[in-house]
Amino acid sequence: MFKIRFYQVSLLVIILATFLLSACTADKGNHPQAQHLNYCLINDSLTVDTGKFSQAADFQVVNSLFEGLIRMKPDGTYEKAMAESWQIEDNGTRYIFKLRSTQWSNEEKVTAYDFAYAWKRLLNPNNKSMYAYMLFDVKNAEAYYRSENGSYGGKKIEENDVAIKALDEETLEVILNKGSATFIKKLNHPALYPLPKKAIENNNELLENIKYIPKNGPYLVNSYEAGVKLELKKNDKYWDQENVKLESMTWFITDSAEAGWKMYEKNEVDVLVNVPQSIIEKEKGIKYSPLLANYYYKINTARTLLDKKEVRQALSMALNRKTLVDNILRGGQTPAEGIVPFGSIEKASGKDFREIGGNLLPDNDIKKAKELLAQVNFGKDQEQMSLELLISDQEAHLFVAEELKKEWQENLGISLKIVPLKWEELITRTQKRDYDLALMGWHADFADPLTFMEFFVRGNANNDTGWSNEEFDKNIELATTNNEEQVRMQALHDAEKILLEEMPLLPVFDYTRDYVAKDYVKGLFLPPVGPEAELKWVYIE
C-alpha cells in the first residue's frame, strides 16, 4: 500500500511551497531550426541515478534519456515500452514480463538483469533512496529496505530474498505480497527505469556522468554543462525511434522561474513550465494541464467539537474555494471538488474520475453551514469556539490560512489560531495527533485515485485523523486487489463519497500544470504525474 512517509516530505514541500508558480501567454516567436526544441529547465544540478534523485528536474532528465516497462501516452493511458508483454498469475501476485529486443546506446542488450539490478539498488538500505517505497508491494522489499541494522521484524532479509528476479535476459519475474490493481501503473515512475548493470559494474562513475552513461530512451546527450545547458539528440537505437520527430534539443538550465521567463520573452526557449506569479497576473492565454496534486487540511476527529461530522461539514461549506483560487491565489489552481483531482482517467469509459464523480464539496453556503452547526447545538457558546491550525512556516501557506481564518470568523463566528511550524515539527505533531487541523497535501506518484485515499483506512500508519469507517475500508480493499476496472472504480467512487460525507479532511484546491509554448510546438504532453513535460512526441511545425 502506498504510504506517506517522512522521506517523502521533500517532494511534498516542493509541491506545496511552489503553488504560486504558473505560466504565461504563448508567443509564436522565430524558431531557428527545424525539428529542434529549446527548453527551459529550472534547476542547478542534475542526476540520472534513480537511487538518489529527488527533484522534478531529475524526473524530466531520466524520462527523456531512459525508459521503463511502460510509458504514459497523451490520452492518459499507457503503452508497452521495454515490456513487450506480461502475464499475471497466482491470484494476481506473480508478474512475468517479457522484454522487447532493444539496445543500450553502447549497443549492449537491454536485459531483465538491468531491471532487477536497478530495482534492488533502489531498495538497498545503504542508498536510502527516496522512492524505495514504490516497490513495497513486492515480497520482502520493504523488509530488505528496513534491514539496515541487520534484521526487520526479527528476521534477517538479504537482497536475494527480494522477489525480483531475472529468469533470463528477456524475462523478469516479480512476486507481490498480495494482488495489486495498481502495480502496473507504478511502473511508469522514473524511479523504476532500468540501469545498465554491466556498464556500471565496469565503471561505477558512470552513474554520475550524464553524458556517457548508456541510455535506452528517446534521446541521448551531446554535451552537458552543469547549471548552464544540456544538449540532446535523437537516439537512433531507441526501439520506437520512428515516432520521435525531434532531431535535437537544447535545455537551458536556470536557477529561477524569473530567469526562465526572461528567456521565453526573448524567444530563447520554446517551452516554459512554471513562471513567476507576478507575470501571470499581467498576462492572458495561460494553458493548463491536470496535475494529480492537491492541497488540504487533516482534521483530528478525536478532538471535542471536531468529533461531530456536522461541524466538519460546516467548516467546509463555509469556504468560498472559487474566490480563493480566482481572486487570491491566481496561480492556475482549481477549487477542490473531491479528494481526487482531475487527471486520473478511467480506462473503461475514457473519462476523468473527477468528471464522473462530480463535485462532492458544495461550498459558499453559509445558511446550510449554520444549520449544520445548529443540529449539534453549536451556537450558545459560539464566542468561545476556537480552533488551532498547524501549517508550514512558509509564507505561501500562511497566505491561504489567513483567508480561511477570515471566512470562518465572518461566516460562522469561529476563531482560528494559526501556528506556523518547521516541516519536521509539523509532521511530528500530526503523527502524535497533537492538533485540531493540520496542513497536508499530496502529489501522486502514479495515476490512480487510490493513491489519494488508501492511507485513510483503519490501522494505516499515516491515518492520524482518528477516523475510521468499516464500509470505506472494504471499498479500498476491493479497489486495491480487484483488477476489474469497472468494479474497482465504482468502489473508489463509493469510498470517496463516504470519506467526504464524514470529512476527516478538508480539501481546499487542486494544482494544475500551468505552461506556455510557442505556436509551432506540437505534440507537447504534460503528464499528471512524473516529469513536468513529455517530449517524446513533440515536433516542430
TITITOR-829881 format. One record per residue (C-alpha): residue number from 1; residue in three letters; x, z, y. Coordinates in steps of 0.02 Angstrom, whole numbers. Each point is the difference from the previous one (the first is absolute). Example, Ala and Ser with C-alpha at 12.3 -4.5 7.8 and 13.67 -1.06 7.14 Angstrom:
BEGIN
ATOM   seq   type     east       up    north
ATOM     1    Ala      615      390     -225
ATOM     2    Ser       69      -33      172
//
This chain:
BEGIN
ATOM   seq   type     east       up    north
ATOM     1    Met        0        0        0
ATOM     2    Phe       63      -47      171
ATOM     3    Lys       44      154      101
ATOM     4    Ile       53       45      177
ATOM     5    Arg      163       92      -14
ATOM     6    Phe      125       71      123
ATOM     7    Tyr      124     -142      -27
ATOM     8    Gln     -134     -123       59
ATOM     9    Val      -13       82      171
ATOM    10    Ser      123     -116       86
ATOM    11    Leu     -110     -153      -31
ATOM    12    Leu     -153      100       53
ATOM    13    Val       90       51      159
ATOM    14    Ile       41     -182       37
ATOM    15    Ile     -181      -51      -23
ATOM    16    Leu      -76      142      101
ATOM    17    Ala      132        2      135
ATOM    18    Thr      -11     -184       41
ATOM    19    Phe     -186      -23       14
ATOM    20    Leu       15      -48      183
ATOM    21    Leu       98     -157      -43
ATOM    22    Ser      -89     -167       -8
ATOM    23    Ala       16     -185       43
ATOM    24    Cys      -31     -127      134
ATOM    25    Thr      -55     -176       42
ATOM    26    Ala       60     -153      -92
ATOM    27    Asp       97     -126       99
ATOM    28    Lys       42     -170      -67
ATOM    29    Gly      177       -5       70
ATOM    30    Asn      127     -133      -47
ATOM    31    His       61        8     -179
ATOM    32    Pro      180      -60      -18
ATOM    33    Gln        4      -53     -182
ATOM    34    Ala     -121      -62     -134
ATOM    35    Gln      -33      121     -146
ATOM    36    His      105      136       81
ATOM    37    Leu      -78      167       49
ATOM    38    Asn       67      124      126
ATOM    39    Tyr      -61      174      -44
ATOM    40    Cys       20      169       85
ATOM    41    Leu       41      151     -107
ATOM    42    Ile       -2      170       85
ATOM    43    Asn      136      102      -85
ATOM    44    Asp      184       44       15
ATOM    45    Ser       58        7     -182
ATOM    46    Leu      -61      -82     -160
ATOM    47    Thr       21       26     -186
ATOM    48    Val      -55      -94     -156
ATOM    49    Asp       31      152     -111
ATOM    50    Thr     -176       32      -64
ATOM    51    Gly       55      173      -55
ATOM    52    Lys       41       52      177
ATOM    53    Phe     -107      -97      123
ATOM    54    Ser     -134       88      101
ATOM    55    Gln      -37     -110      151
ATOM    56    Ala     -127     -137       30
ATOM    57    Ala      144     -116       49
ATOM    58    Asp       79       24     -172
ATOM    59    Phe     -164      -51      -81
ATOM    60    Gln        3     -158      105
ATOM    61    Val      176      -46      -54
ATOM    62    Val      -22       39     -185
ATOM    63    Asn     -166      -93       -7
ATOM    64    Ser       82     -159       68
ATOM    65    Leu      159        7     -103
ATOM    66    Phe      -66       68     -165
ATOM    67    Glu     -156      -11     -106
ATOM    68    Gly      -89      113     -124
ATOM    69    Leu     -119      -32     -142
ATOM    70    Ile     -144      -45      117
ATOM    71    Arg      -22      -49      183
ATOM    72    Met     -151       22      114
ATOM    73    Lys      -77     -162       61
ATOM    74    Pro      -81      -28      171
ATOM    75    Asp     -174       22      -74
ATOM    76    Gly       43      177      -54
ATOM    77    Thr       13      -42     -185
ATOM    78    Tyr      161       -7     -101
ATOM    79    Glu       98     -142      -77
ATOM    80    Lys      115       14     -150
ATOM    81    Ala      177       -2       65
ATOM    82    Met      144       51     -114
ATOM    83    Ala     -131       42     -131
ATOM    84    Glu      -61     -157      -87
ATOM    85    Ser     -128      101      -97
ATOM    86    Trp      -39      174      -63
ATOM    87    Gln     -109       88     -126
ATOM    88    Ile      -70      176       -3
ATOM    89    Glu      -14       96     -164
ATOM    90    Asp      -32      173      -72
ATOM    91    Asn     -151       45      108
ATOM    92    Gly       84      -58      159
ATOM    93    Thr      161       99      -20
ATOM    94    Arg      121     -135      -62
ATOM    95    Tyr       47     -148      111
ATOM    96    Ile      102     -146      -64
ATOM    97    Phe       65     -118      135
ATOM    98    Lys       70     -171      -40
ATOM    99    Leu      118      -62      136
ATOM   100    Arg        8     -180       57
ATOM   101    Ser      167      -89      -19
ATOM   102    Thr       87       13      168
ATOM   103    Gln      170       35       77
ATOM   104    Trp       84      115      121
ATOM   105    Ser       85      -89      143
ATOM   106    Asn      166       18      -93
ATOM   107    Glu      -76     -104     -143
ATOM   108    Glu      -14      150     -117
ATOM   109    Lys     -167       16      -90
ATOM   110    Val     -128      124       68
ATOM   111    Thr      -40      111     -150
ATOM   112    Ala     -107      146      -53
ATOM   113    Tyr      160      104        2
ATOM   114    Asp        9      -26      189
ATOM   115    Phe     -175       75       20
ATOM   116    Ala       35      146     -117
ATOM   117    Tyr      163       35       91
ATOM   118    Ala      -80       -2      173
ATOM   119    Trp     -150      107      -50
ATOM   120    Lys      103      133      -88
ATOM   121    Arg      121        2      145
ATOM   122    Leu     -150       34      114
ATOM   123    Leu      -44      150     -110
ATOM   124    Asn      178       67      -15
ATOM   125    Pro       -8      177       71
ATOM   126    Asn      172      -18       78
ATOM   127    Asn      -62     -141      112
ATOM   128    Lys     -147      100       71
ATOM   129    Ser      -94     -163       27
ATOM   130    Met     -144       12      121
ATOM   131    Tyr     -110     -114     -106
ATOM   132    Ala       35       69     -173
ATOM   133    Tyr     -180       61       -8
ATOM   134    Met      -58     -181      -15
ATOM   135    Leu       51        9     -184
ATOM   136    Phe      -71      171      -42
ATOM   137    Asp     -137      -85     -104
ATOM   138    Val      138      -40     -126
ATOM   139    Lys       28      117     -146
ATOM   140    Asn      140      126       38
ATOM   141    Ala       37      -80      169
ATOM   142    Glu      -48      148      109
ATOM   143    Ala       82      122     -120
ATOM   144    Tyr      163      -97        8
ATOM   145    Tyr       -7      -10      190
ATOM   146    Arg      -24      189       11
ATOM   147    Ser      132       45     -130
ATOM   148    Glu      146        8      121
ATOM   149    Asn       39      179      -50
ATOM   150    Gly       -3      -35     -186
ATOM   151    Ser     -181       11      -55
ATOM   152    Tyr     -178      -25       54
ATOM   153    Gly     -138      107      -77
ATOM   154    Gly      126       76     -119
ATOM   155    Lys       54     -168      -72
ATOM   156    Lys      156     -101       36
ATOM   157    Ile      -50     -177       49
ATOM   158    Glu      131     -137       -6
ATOM   159    Glu       -6     -175       75
ATOM   160    Asn      -28      -76     -173
ATOM   161    Asp     -157      107      -20
ATOM   162    Val      -85      -94      142
ATOM   163    Ala     -120     -125      -78
ATOM   164    Ile       69     -154       88
ATOM   165    Lys       93     -115     -119
ATOM   166    Ala       64     -178       -7
ATOM   167    Leu      -44      -60     -176
ATOM   168    Asp      102     -157       32
ATOM   169    Glu       49     -106      151
ATOM   170    Glu     -177      -64       27
ATOM   171    Thr     -104      152      -52
ATOM   172    Leu      -28      163       94
ATOM   173    Glu      -96      142      -81
ATOM   174    Val      -77      141      103
ATOM   175    Ile     -100      144      -75
ATOM   176    Leu     -111      105      113
ATOM   177    Asn      -61      178      -16
ATOM   178    Lys     -179      -63       -2
ATOM   179    Gly      -97     -156       42
ATOM   180    Ser       17      -53      181
ATOM   181    Ala     -109     -124       93
ATOM   182    Thr      125      -13      143
ATOM   183    Phe      169      -15      -86
ATOM   184    Ile        9     -189       19
ATOM   185    Lys      -38       11      187
ATOM   186    Lys      143      123       25
ATOM   187    Leu      123     -130      -66
ATOM   188    Asn      -17      -93      166
ATOM   189    His       95      140       88
ATOM   190    Pro      179      -49       50
ATOM   191    Ala       68      159      -79
ATOM   192    Leu      -44      -74     -171
ATOM   193    Tyr       94     -163       23
ATOM   194    Pro      147      -34     -119
ATOM   195    Leu      185       19       37
ATOM   196    Pro      138     -109      -75
ATOM   197    Lys       64      124     -130
ATOM   198    Lys      153      -96      -60
ATOM   199    Ala       61      -43      176
ATOM   200    Ile      -20      178       65
ATOM   201    Glu       87       77     -151
ATOM   202    Asn      146     -116       33
ATOM   203    Asn        1       41      186
ATOM   204    Asn     -102      149       57
ATOM   205    Glu       37      -41      183
ATOM   206    Leu     -121     -147      -13
ATOM   207    Leu     -143      122       27
ATOM   208    Glu       62       24      177
ATOM   209    Asn       35     -185       31
ATOM   210    Ile     -154      -92       57
ATOM   211    Lys       88     -168        3
ATOM   212    Tyr       85       -5     -169
ATOM   213    Ile     -114       96     -118
ATOM   214    Pro      -88     -128     -114
ATOM   215    Lys     -182      -31       45
ATOM   216    Asn     -153      -68      -90
ATOM   217    Gly     -122      -19      145
ATOM   218    Pro      -53     -143      116
ATOM   219    Tyr      149       17      119
ATOM   220    Leu      188       31        0
ATOM   221    Val      117       69      133
ATOM   222    Asn      117     -115       95
ATOM   223    Ser       70      138      110
ATOM   224    Tyr      -39      177       55
ATOM   225    Glu       59       90      155
ATOM   226    Ala      -64      179       -5
ATOM   227    Gly     -112       42      146
ATOM   228    Val        8     -179       66
ATOM   229    Lys      -71     -133     -116
ATOM   230    Leu      -28      -60     -176
ATOM   231    Glu       13     -185      -41
ATOM   232    Leu     -102      -55     -152
ATOM   233    Lys      -17     -162      -97
ATOM   234    Lys     -116      -62     -136
ATOM   235    Asn       46       49     -178
ATOM   236    Asp        7     -161     -102
ATOM   237    Lys        8      102     -162
ATOM   238    Tyr     -162       92       37
ATOM   239    Trp     -129      -37     -135
ATOM   240    Asp     -135      -49      127
ATOM   241    Gln      116      -83      127
ATOM   242    Glu     -112     -153       16
ATOM   243    Asn     -129      110       89
ATOM   244    Val      129       69      122
ATOM   245    Lys       -7     -114      152
ATOM   246    Leu      121       83      120
ATOM   247    Glu      178      -60      -18
ATOM   248    Ser       75      142      101
ATOM   249    Met      -37      153      107
ATOM   250    Thr       88      104      130
ATOM   251    Trp      -52      182        7
ATOM   252    Phe       50       76      166
ATOM   253    Ile       23      187      -22
ATOM   254    Thr      -50      113      145
ATOM   255    Asp       -9      188       19
ATOM   256    Ser     -165        5       95
ATOM   257    Ala     -168      -85       19
ATOM   258    Glu       38      -26      185
ATOM   259    Ala      153     -105      -42
ATOM   260    Gly     -101     -100     -126
ATOM   261    Trp     -133      -40      128
ATOM   262    Lys      128      -63      124
ATOM   263    Met       68     -119     -132
ATOM   264    Tyr     -175      -61      -39
ATOM   265    Glu      -36      -32      184
ATOM   266    Lys      158     -104       12
ATOM   267    Asn      -50     -102     -155
ATOM   268    Glu      151       67      -94
ATOM   269    Val     -109       59     -145
ATOM   270    Asp     -156      -79      -76
ATOM   271    Val      -80      153      -80
ATOM   272    Leu      -10      179       61
ATOM   273    Val      -84      147      -86
ATOM   274    Asn      -17      159      106
ATOM   275    Val       30       -7      187
ATOM   276    Pro      -18      135      131
ATOM   277    Gln     -167       76       49
ATOM   278    Ser       40      -39      181
ATOM   279    Ile       -2     -185      -42
ATOM   280    Ile     -160       -4     -102
ATOM   281    Glu      -95       75      147
ATOM   282    Lys       48     -152      104
ATOM   283    Glu      -22     -138     -127
ATOM   284    Lys     -145      -82      -92
ATOM   285    Gly      -16     -100     -159
ATOM   286    Ile       71      132     -117
ATOM   287    Lys       -6      -41     -185
ATOM   288    Tyr      -45      134     -127
ATOM   289    Ser       26       13     -187
ATOM   290    Pro      -67      140     -112
ATOM   291    Leu      123      139      -40
ATOM   292    Leu      -39      126     -136
ATOM   293    Ala       41      151      107
ATOM   294    Asn     -109      131       80
ATOM   295    Tyr        4      152      114
ATOM   296    Tyr     -103      153      -44
ATOM   297    Tyr       -7      189        1
ATOM   298    Lys      -12      110     -154
ATOM   299    Ile     -129      140        9
ATOM   300    Asn       26      168      -84
ATOM   301    Thr     -170       22      -80
ATOM   302    Ala       41      178      -52
ATOM   303    Arg       -2       60      181
ATOM   304    Thr     -152       86       74
ATOM   305    Leu     -116     -123       89
ATOM   306    Leu       96     -147      -73
ATOM   307    Asp      -62       49     -173
ATOM   308    Lys     -168      -79       46
ATOM   309    Lys       -7     -188      -16
ATOM   310    Glu     -127      -10      142
ATOM   311    Val      132       67      121
ATOM   312    Arg      128     -125      -64
ATOM   313    Gln     -126     -142       16
ATOM   314    Ala      -43       54      177
ATOM   315    Leu      183       -6       51
ATOM   316    Ser        9     -179      -61
ATOM   317    Met     -165      -54       74
ATOM   318    Ala       44       68      173
ATOM   319    Leu      150     -117       15
ATOM   320    Asn       -5     -168       87
ATOM   321    Arg      128      -96     -102
ATOM   322    Lys      -31     -168       82
ATOM   323    Thr       33       70      174
ATOM   324    Leu      157       84      -66
ATOM   325    Val       77     -160      -67
ATOM   326    Asp      -67     -121      132
ATOM   327    Asn       25       98      160
ATOM   328    Ile      133      130      -40
ATOM   329    Leu      116      -57     -140
ATOM   330    Arg      -14     -187       35
ATOM   331    Gly      128      -42     -132
ATOM   332    Gly     -100     -108     -121
ATOM   333    Gln      -68      145     -103
ATOM   334    Thr     -178       -8      -68
ATOM   335    Pro     -127      141      -14
ATOM   336    Ala        1       76     -174
ATOM   337    Glu     -152      -47     -104
ATOM   338    Gly       55       92     -156
ATOM   339    Ile      156       72      -79
ATOM   340    Val       48     -175      -63
ATOM   341    Pro       50     -121      140
ATOM   342    Phe      -31     -186        1
ATOM   343    Gly      128      -99     -100
ATOM   344    Ser      -37       38     -182
ATOM   345    Ile      -81     -151      -84
ATOM   346    Glu     -119       22     -148
ATOM   347    Lys       53     -130     -128
ATOM   348    Ala     -174      -28      -73
ATOM   349    Ser      -83      -47      164
ATOM   350    Gly      149      -50      108
ATOM   351    Lys      -70      113      136
ATOM   352    Asp       81      147       87
ATOM   353    Phe      -35      173      -71
ATOM   354    Arg      -44       66      173
ATOM   355    Glu     -117     -145       35
ATOM   356    Ile      -95       35     -161
ATOM   357    Gly       -2      189       24
ATOM   358    Gly      -58      -11      181
ATOM   359    Asn       20      130      136
ATOM   360    Leu       -9      175      -75
ATOM   361    Leu       47       88      162
ATOM   362    Pro     -142       -3      125
ATOM   363    Asp       65       71      163
ATOM   364    Asn      -42       25      184
ATOM   365    Asp     -165       83      -49
ATOM   366    Ile        2      165       92
ATOM   367    Lys     -184       36      -34
ATOM   368    Lys       25      -14     -188
ATOM   369    Ala      160      103        9
ATOM   370    Lys      -92      142       87
ATOM   371    Glu     -141      -10     -127
ATOM   372    Leu      126       20     -140
ATOM   373    Leu       74      155       82
ATOM   374    Ala     -175       71       23
ATOM   375    Gln      -33      -19     -187
ATOM   376    Val      135      129      -36
ATOM   377    Asn      -52      114      143
ATOM   378    Phe      150      -47      102
ATOM   379    Gly      -37       27      184
ATOM   380    Lys      -29      175       60
ATOM   381    Asp      184       43      -15
ATOM   382    Gln       53     -174       51
ATOM   383    Glu      107       63      143
ATOM   384    Gln      109       90     -127
ATOM   385    Met       27     -155     -106
ATOM   386    Ser      182      -53        0
ATOM   387    Leu      101     -109     -118
ATOM   388    Glu      186      -28      -18
ATOM   389    Leu       71     -174      -24
ATOM   390    Leu      178      -23      -65
ATOM   391    Ile       85     -160       53
ATOM   392    Ser      175      -73        7
ATOM   393    Asp       93       41      159
ATOM   394    Gln       13     -186       44
ATOM   395    Glu      -86      -44      163
ATOM   396    Ala     -109     -136      -78
ATOM   397    His      -89      126     -111
ATOM   398    Leu      -32      118      144
ATOM   399    Phe      -78     -147       91
ATOM   400    Val     -132      -21     -137
ATOM   401    Ala      -28      186      -26
ATOM   402    Glu      -37       29      183
ATOM   403    Glu     -140     -128       -8
ATOM   404    Leu      -77       88     -151
ATOM   405    Lys       13      166       92
ATOM   406    Lys      -91      -72      150
ATOM   407    Glu     -141      -78     -102
ATOM   408    Trp      -32      154     -108
ATOM   409    Gln        0      115      150
ATOM   410    Glu     -116     -110      104
ATOM   411    Asn     -117      -52     -140
ATOM   412    Leu       -9      153     -112
ATOM   413    Gly       77      142       98
ATOM   414    Ile      136       18     -130
ATOM   415    Ser      172       46       65
ATOM   416    Leu      155      -70      -81
ATOM   417    Lys      172       76        2
ATOM   418    Ile      132     -135      -26
ATOM   419    Val      161       58      -86
ATOM   420    Pro      145     -126        1
ATOM   421    Leu      126       29     -141
ATOM   422    Lys      154      -80      -74
ATOM   423    Trp      -46     -108     -149
ATOM   424    Glu       79      118     -125
ATOM   425    Glu     -100      149       66
ATOM   426    Leu     -159     -103        9
ATOM   427    Ile       17      -50     -183
ATOM   428    Thr       43      178      -53
ATOM   429    Arg     -149       79       87
ATOM   430    Thr     -117     -133      -68
ATOM   431    Gln       61       26     -177
ATOM   432    Lys      -27      188       19
ATOM   433    Arg     -175      -34       69
ATOM   434    Asp       47       93      157
ATOM   435    Tyr     -103     -110      115
ATOM   436    Asp     -175      -46       60
ATOM   437    Leu       33     -185       30
ATOM   438    Ala      165      -92      -22
ATOM   439    Leu       67     -172       40
ATOM   440    Met       23     -118     -145
ATOM   441    Gly       -2     -186      -33
ATOM   442    Trp       46     -122     -134
ATOM   443    His       84     -169      -16
ATOM   444    Ala      -39      -72     -171
ATOM   445    Asp      141      -58     -112
ATOM   446    Phe     -115     -115      -99
ATOM   447    Ala     -160      -89       46
ATOM   448    Asp     -135      101      -85
ATOM   449    Pro     -131      124       67
ATOM   450    Leu       53      127     -132
ATOM   451    Thr      158       45       95
ATOM   452    Phe     -103       74      143
ATOM   453    Met     -109      112     -108
ATOM   454    Glu       90       54     -158
ATOM   455    Phe       88      150       76
ATOM   456    Phe     -168       84       42
ATOM   457    Val      -37       36     -183
ATOM   458    Arg       -5      179      -60
ATOM   459    Gly      171       67      -48
ATOM   460    Asn      101     -135       87
ATOM   461    Ala      151       79       84
ATOM   462    Asn      -41      -92      160
ATOM   463    Asn     -181       55       11
ATOM   464    Asp       27      143      121
ATOM   465    Thr     -175      -10       76
ATOM   466    Gly      -78      130     -115
ATOM   467    Trp     -131     -129      -48
ATOM   468    Ser      -48      -70     -169
ATOM   469    Asn     -147      -92      -75
ATOM   470    Glu      -26      -33     -185
ATOM   471    Glu      -91     -165       24
ATOM   472    Phe      136      -61      119
ATOM   473    Asp      133       43     -129
ATOM   474    Lys      -93      -96     -137
ATOM   475    Asn       -9     -155      109
ATOM   476    Ile      185        8       42
ATOM   477    Glu       46       20     -184
ATOM   478    Leu     -106     -152      -42
ATOM   479    Ala       81     -102      140
ATOM   480    Thr      173       55      -56
ATOM   481    Thr      -14      -49     -183
ATOM   482    Asn     -133     -136      -13
ATOM   483    Asn       64     -177       16
ATOM   484    Glu     -171      -81       23
ATOM   485    Glu        1      -43      185
ATOM   486    Gln     -185       15       36
ATOM   487    Val      -14      167      -88
ATOM   488    Arg      149       79       87
ATOM   489    Met      -46      -67      173
ATOM   490    Gln     -176       71      -16
ATOM   491    Ala       78      166      -50
ATOM   492    Leu      111       -5      154
ATOM   493    His     -147      -38      115
ATOM   494    Asp      -96      145      -78
ATOM   495    Ala      150      115       20
ATOM   496    Glu       23      -47      183
ATOM   497    Lys     -183       36       38
ATOM   498    Ile       17      173      -78
ATOM   499    Leu      162       34       94
ATOM   500    Leu      -72      -47      170
ATOM   501    Glu     -165       90      -32
ATOM   502    Glu       97      160      -36
ATOM   503    Met      134      -37      133
ATOM   504    Pro      156       98      -48
ATOM   505    Leu       86     -120      119
ATOM   506    Leu      -37      -81      166
ATOM   507    Pro       49     -185       12
ATOM   508    Val       33      -54      179
ATOM   509    Phe       70     -177        4
ATOM   510    Asp       85     -134     -105
ATOM   511    Tyr      156      -96       43
ATOM   512    Thr       15     -189        7
ATOM   513    Arg      155     -106        7
ATOM   514    Asp        0      -74      174
ATOM   515    Tyr      109     -151       23
ATOM   516    Val       34     -160       94
ATOM   517    Ala       66     -168      -59
ATOM   518    Lys       32     -167       82
ATOM   519    Asp     -133     -132      -30
ATOM   520    Tyr      116     -107     -106
ATOM   521    Val       27      141     -127
ATOM   522    Lys     -117      -29     -147
ATOM   523    Gly      -27       91     -166
ATOM   524    Leu       48      171       68
ATOM   525    Phe      -74      144     -100
ATOM   526    Leu        9      183       49
ATOM   527    Pro      -32      100     -160
ATOM   528    Pro     -103      161        9
ATOM   529    Val      140       86      -97
ATOM   530    Gly      187      -26      -20
ATOM   531    Pro      100     -110      121
ATOM   532    Glu      -63      -27      177
ATOM   533    Ala       -6     -189      -25
ATOM   534    Glu        1     -112     -154
ATOM   535    Leu      107     -152       43
ATOM   536    Lys        1      -92     -166
ATOM   537    Trp     -139     -120       50
ATOM   538    Val       42      -22      185
ATOM   539    Tyr       32     -174       68
ATOM   540    Ile       22      -81      169
ATOM   541    Glu     -126     -130       55
//
